[in-house]
Amino acid sequence: MLKSAGVNRLSIGIQSFREEDLQLMNRAHNAVQALQCVNDAKQAGFDNITIDLIYGLPNLTADAWTKNMDIAFGLGVDHLSCYSLTVEPKTALAAMIKQHKVNDIDEGASTLHFEMLMKAAGENGFEHYEISNFARNGKYSRHNTSYWQRKKYLGVGPSAHSYNGDSRQWNVSNNPIYIRSLGENKIPSEMEVLSVKDKFNEYILTTLRTKWGIDQDFVSSEFGEQMSLELIEKLNIQVKENMILKNGNVFTLSENGKYFADRVSSFLFL
């Protein structure tokens, strides 16, 4: 039905093809359904599919992570998003870790999994175009790339977010309130007006994560020569520390820098 209605791409939240991982994360689907979902989508005619995987889980060995990746690459999808597990407070997993029923997150294991991921993705023809995202045949995520490139977007409906370059707006998440407000010719939402500092830091945070990197000319034209010079001074420090690569007026993370993306970004913030 989706295919016949004109939908041409799918994002499928697999997260793992291992039953024990899905149970640990308290997911509603199982390992058989995870694999079957992708195969069903392909049989229905979808050839533009992205799936996601999570690494760094407690008790996820290097061999188990390799098998997970092998299944993903073997499915023939052209886009893969991979995230290190984050334990959110007030979740079942957080409670199990606190009660010592499950091992805590091992940062060393997460780093190893990330290193294995980058190597395997490259061997399978995937371009590492954003810290957590890999694409084959140039099939970048059009949705997320618009965020990383600071494009304007309009969100319609409860909980939807909008961005116009100067402010960010989000609609109320309560369905009855949203519907009632529309009947009164109102859009129930809140707005955040972005300061120059907000815009600058967001530019650093989003672009440095991508293969397109920080453009010195853009920073100069958008934020002024003084801010550009101050940023270049910080960037050059990171270049010397082998965290950032310089190519003309563009700065991108080095292979080593990809392990410390958030730390490098925070160093460059205003």
C-alpha positions in Angstrom: 0.0 0.0 0.0 2.8 2.4 0.8 4.6 1.6 -2.4 1.5 2.1 -4.5 0.7 5.4 -2.7 4.0 6.8 -3.9 6.3 6.3 -1.0 9.8 5.7 -2.5 12.1 5.2 0.5 12.0 3.7 4.0 13.9 4.1 7.2 13.7 0.9 9.3 14.8 0.9 13.0 16.5 -2.5 13.2 19.0 -1.6 16.0 20.2 -5.2 16.2 19.7 -8.6 14.5 20.5 -10.3 17.8 17.6 -11.4 20.0 19.5 -10.8 23.2 20.3 -7.2 22.2 16.7 -6.4 21.4 15.5 -7.9 24.7 18.1 -5.9 26.6 16.9 -2.7 25.0 13.3 -3.7 25.6 12.3 -3.4 22.0 8.9 -4.6 20.7 10.2 -6.5 17.7 12.4 -9.6 17.6 15.4 -10.6 15.6 13.4 -12.6 13.1 11.0 -9.7 12.5 14.0 -7.4 12.0 15.4 -9.4 9.2 12.0 -10.1 7.7 11.0 -6.5 7.6 13.9 -5.5 5.3 13.3 -8.5 3.1 9.5 -7.7 2.9 10.3 -4.1 2.0 12.6 -5.2 -0.8 10.0 -7.6 -2.2 7.4 -4.9 -2.2 9.7 -2.9 -4.5 11.6 -0.6 -2.3 15.2 -0.1 -3.4 16.0 2.9 -1.3 16.2 1.7 2.3 18.2 2.8 5.4 18.5 0.8 8.5 20.1 1.6 11.9 22.2 -0.4 14.3 23.4 0.2 17.8 26.8 -0.8 19.1 28.5 -0.5 22.5 25.9 -2.6 24.2 26.8 -4.5 27.4 28.1 -8.0 26.6 28.3 -7.2 22.8 31.5 -8.9 21.8 33.6 -7.9 18.8 32.6 -11.2 17.1 28.9 -10.5 17.7 29.2 -7.0 16.4 30.9 -8.3 13.3 28.1 -10.7 12.6 25.5 -7.9 13.1 27.4 -5.8 10.5 27.8 -8.7 8.1 24.0 -9.2 8.1 23.4 -5.5 7.5 25.8 -5.3 4.6 24.5 -8.5 3.2 21.0 -7.1 2.8 22.0 -4.8 0.0 20.7 -1.6 1.5 22.5 1.7 0.5 22.4 3.6 3.8 23.3 2.7 7.3 23.1 4.7 10.5 25.0 3.4 13.6 24.9 4.8 17.1 26.7 4.1 20.3 24.3 3.0 23.0 23.3 5.8 25.3 21.7 4.9 28.6 18.9 7.3 29.3 17.8 7.9 32.9 14.6 6.4 34.2 14.7 3.6 31.6 14.6 -0.2 32.3 18.2 -0.5 31.1 19.4 2.2 33.5 17.7 0.5 36.4 19.2 -2.9 35.5 22.7 -1.3 35.3 22.2 0.4 38.7 21.1 -2.9 40.2 24.1 -4.7 38.7 21.9 -7.0 36.7 23.6 -5.8 33.5 27.1 -4.6 32.9 27.6 -0.8 32.5 28.7 0.7 29.2 32.3 0.0 28.3 33.7 3.0 26.5 36.7 0.9 25.3 34.4 -1.6 23.7 32.3 1.2 22.1 35.5 2.7 20.6 36.5 -0.7 19.2 33.1 -1.2 17.7 33.2 2.2 16.0 36.7 1.4 14.6 35.5 -1.9 13.3 32.4 -0.2 11.8 34.4 2.4 9.9 36.7 -0.3 8.4 33.9 -2.7 7.5 31.8 0.1 5.9 34.7 1.2 3.7 35.3 -2.4 2.6 31.7 -2.7 1.6 31.7 0.5 -0.5 30.0 2.8 2.0 31.1 6.4 2.4 31.5 7.7 5.9 29.8 11.1 5.2 28.7 11.9 8.8 29.9 10.6 12.1 27.0 8.1 12.5 26.0 7.7 8.9 27.3 5.7 5.9 26.0 5.8 2.4 26.6 3.8 -0.8 26.1 5.1 -4.3 25.8 8.7 -3.0 22.5 8.0 -1.3 22.9 10.4 1.6 20.0 11.0 4.0 18.1 13.9 2.5 16.2 14.5 5.7 19.2 14.6 8.1 21.5 16.3 5.6 19.1 19.3 5.6 19.7 19.7 9.3 23.5 19.4 9.0 23.5 21.9 6.2 21.2 24.3 8.1 18.4 24.3 5.6 15.0 25.8 6.5 12.2 23.4 7.2 8.5 23.5 8.1 7.0 21.0 10.6 3.2 20.4 10.4 1.3 18.6 13.1 1.6 17.9 16.9 5.2 17.8 18.1 6.5 19.0 14.7 9.5 21.3 14.7 10.3 24.2 12.2 13.4 26.2 11.5 13.8 29.3 9.4 17.5 30.2 10.0 16.8 32.7 12.8 14.4 30.8 15.1 13.3 27.4 16.0 9.6 26.6 16.7 7.9 23.4 18.0 4.2 22.6 18.2 2.5 21.3 21.3 2.6 17.5 21.5 -0.9 17.1 22.8 -3.3 16.0 20.0 -6.6 17.3 21.5 -5.0 20.7 22.3 -3.5 20.9 18.8 -6.8 20.2 17.1 -8.8 22.5 19.3 -6.3 25.3 18.8 -6.5 25.0 15.0 -10.3 25.3 15.3 -9.6 28.7 16.9 -7.2 29.7 14.1 -4.2 29.3 16.4 -1.0 27.3 16.0 -0.1 26.1 19.6 3.6 26.3 19.6 6.7 27.7 21.4 9.6 29.5 19.7 13.3 30.0 20.4 15.0 32.9 18.8 18.6 32.0 18.0 21.4 34.4 19.0 24.6 34.8 16.9 26.3 32.6 19.4 23.6 29.9 19.0 23.9 30.0 15.2 27.7 29.8 15.3 27.9 26.9 17.8 25.2 25.0 15.9 27.1 25.5 12.6 30.3 24.1 14.2 28.5 21.2 15.8 26.6 20.1 12.7 29.0 20.7 9.9 32.1 19.3 11.6 30.4 16.0 11.9 30.1 15.7 8.1 32.5 15.2 5.2 31.7 18.8 4.1 33.3 20.3 7.2 33.7 23.9 8.3 34.1 26.4 5.5 36.2 29.4 6.5 34.7 31.6 3.7 31.2 30.8 4.9 32.1 31.6 8.5 33.6 34.9 7.5 30.6 36.0 5.4 28.0 34.8 7.9 29.6 35.7 11.2 32.2 38.3 10.3 36.0 38.5 9.9 36.8 38.7 13.6 34.9 35.5 14.5 36.4 33.8 11.5 40.0 34.7 12.6 39.3 33.5 16.2 37.9 30.2 14.9 40.9 29.7 12.5 43.2 30.1 15.5 41.4 27.3 17.4 41.1 25.1 14.3 44.9 25.3 13.7 45.5 24.1 17.2 43.3 21.0 16.4 45.2 20.5 13.1 48.5 20.3 15.0 46.9 17.8 17.4 45.8 15.7 14.4 42.2 16.1 15.2 41.3 18.2 12.1 42.5 18.1 8.5 42.8 21.3 6.5 42.0 21.3 2.7 42.2 24.9 1.4 39.6 26.8 3.4 37.7 23.7 4.5 38.4 21.9 7.8 37.2 18.4 8.5 37.7 15.8 11.2 40.7 13.5 10.8 40.3 9.8 11.3 41.6 10.2 14.8 39.3 13.2 15.3 36.2 11.2 14.6 36.6 9.4 17.9 36.5 12.8 19.7 34.0 14.7 17.6 32.0 16.2 20.5 35.1 17.2 22.4 36.6 18.9 19.3 33.4 20.8 18.6 33.1 22.0 22.2 36.7 23.3 22.0 35.7 25.4 19.0 32.4 26.8 20.5 32.1 30.5 21.5 
